[in-house]
Amino acid sequence: SLASGTLSQDGSVDLFVGCYRATEFYEADRRPFIVMWDGDKITKRWTGSYIGNDGFLTGDFEDIDEDGLDELVLTVRIENTGIVKRYYSWQTFTFTFIDETIID
């Protein structure tokens, strides 16, 4: 999946890029990459293997607390729970879990 939003007040546009790939320590799975577009070049903001230790189905941005900055929204499938939307805020270097909503 691919989405755009604004995670911080640094003037860049953030892009969520969902990729399917293996890493040195993990088998192939969906991986979230967050990059920044400053109008001239793309640089990485966050490129870990997982956010919240769960694979995701989709990723998006939404300003859920209406502060003018977007939060990351990952739709994940949780065994024995179903489909869940998880909300994360950007904290300078990493994401912090905010809340989740069961949607199916």
C-alpha positions as CSV (number, residue, x, y, z in Angstrom):
1,S,0.0,0.0,0.0
2,L,1.0,3.6,-0.5
3,A,-0.2,6.7,1.4
4,S,0.8,10.3,2.1
5,G,0.5,12.5,5.1
6,T,2.3,14.8,7.5
7,L,3.8,13.4,10.7
8,S,5.8,16.4,11.8
9,Q,6.2,20.1,11.4
10,D,9.4,19.8,9.4
11,G,7.7,20.9,6.1
12,S,8.0,17.5,4.5
13,V,5.4,15.2,3.1
14,D,5.6,11.7,4.6
15,L,5.0,8.6,2.4
16,F,4.0,5.2,3.7
17,V,5.3,2.5,1.4
18,G,4.3,-1.0,2.2
19,C,6.7,-3.6,0.8
20,Y,6.9,-7.3,0.8
21,R,10.5,-8.5,1.5
22,A,12.7,-10.5,3.7
23,T,15.4,-9.0,6.0
24,E,18.5,-10.4,7.5
25,F,16.6,-11.5,10.6
26,Y,13.1,-12.0,9.4
27,E,11.3,-14.1,6.7
28,A,9.6,-12.3,3.9
29,D,6.6,-10.4,5.1
30,R,4.9,-7.0,4.7
31,R,7.3,-4.2,5.9
32,P,6.4,-0.6,6.5
33,F,8.7,2.1,5.2
34,I,8.2,5.8,6.0
35,V,10.0,8.2,3.8
36,M,10.0,12.0,3.6
37,W,9.6,14.2,0.5
38,D,11.0,17.7,1.0
39,G,10.1,19.0,-2.5
40,D,13.6,18.1,-3.8
41,K,14.6,14.7,-2.5
42,I,13.3,11.6,-0.7
43,T,15.0,10.6,2.5
44,K,14.0,7.9,5.0
45,R,12.2,8.8,8.2
46,W,11.6,5.2,9.5
47,T,12.5,1.9,8.0
48,G,12.1,-0.8,10.7
49,S,10.8,-4.4,10.2
50,Y,7.6,-4.0,12.2
51,I,5.6,-1.5,14.0
52,G,3.9,-3.0,17.0
53,N,5.3,-6.5,16.1
54,D,2.4,-7.3,13.7
55,G,2.3,-7.6,10.0
56,F,-0.1,-5.2,8.4
57,L,-2.7,-5.4,5.6
58,T,-2.7,-1.7,4.8
59,G,-1.2,1.6,6.0
60,D,-2.6,5.1,5.9
61,F,-2.4,8.5,7.6
62,E,-5.1,10.3,9.5
63,D,-5.2,13.2,12.0
64,I,-7.2,11.4,14.7
65,D,-6.5,13.9,17.5
66,E,-7.1,16.9,15.2
67,D,-3.7,18.6,16.1
68,G,-2.8,19.3,12.4
69,L,-0.4,16.3,12.3
70,D,-1.2,12.9,11.0
71,E,-1.0,9.6,12.9
72,L,-0.1,6.3,11.2
73,V,-3.0,3.9,10.9
74,L,-2.2,0.3,10.3
75,T,-4.9,-2.3,9.5
76,V,-3.7,-5.6,10.9
77,R,-5.1,-9.1,11.2
78,I,-4.9,-10.5,14.7
79,E,-5.4,-14.2,15.3
80,N,-8.5,-14.9,17.4
81,T,-9.5,-11.2,17.2
82,G,-10.0,-10.3,13.6
83,I,-9.2,-7.2,11.6
84,V,-8.0,-4.3,13.8
85,K,-7.0,-0.7,13.0
86,R,-4.1,0.4,15.1
87,Y,-3.1,4.1,15.6
88,Y,0.4,5.3,16.1
89,S,1.9,8.8,16.7
90,W,5.3,9.8,15.4
91,Q,7.8,10.7,18.3
92,T,10.9,12.2,16.6
93,F,12.6,8.8,16.1
94,T,9.9,6.1,16.3
95,F,6.2,5.4,16.6
96,T,4.2,5.1,19.8
97,F,1.0,3.1,20.0
98,I,-2.1,5.2,20.7
99,D,-5.2,3.0,20.4
100,E,-6.9,0.3,18.3
101,T,-10.4,-0.4,17.0
102,I,-11.7,-3.8,16.0
103,I,-13.3,-3.5,12.6
104,D,-14.2,-7.1,11.6
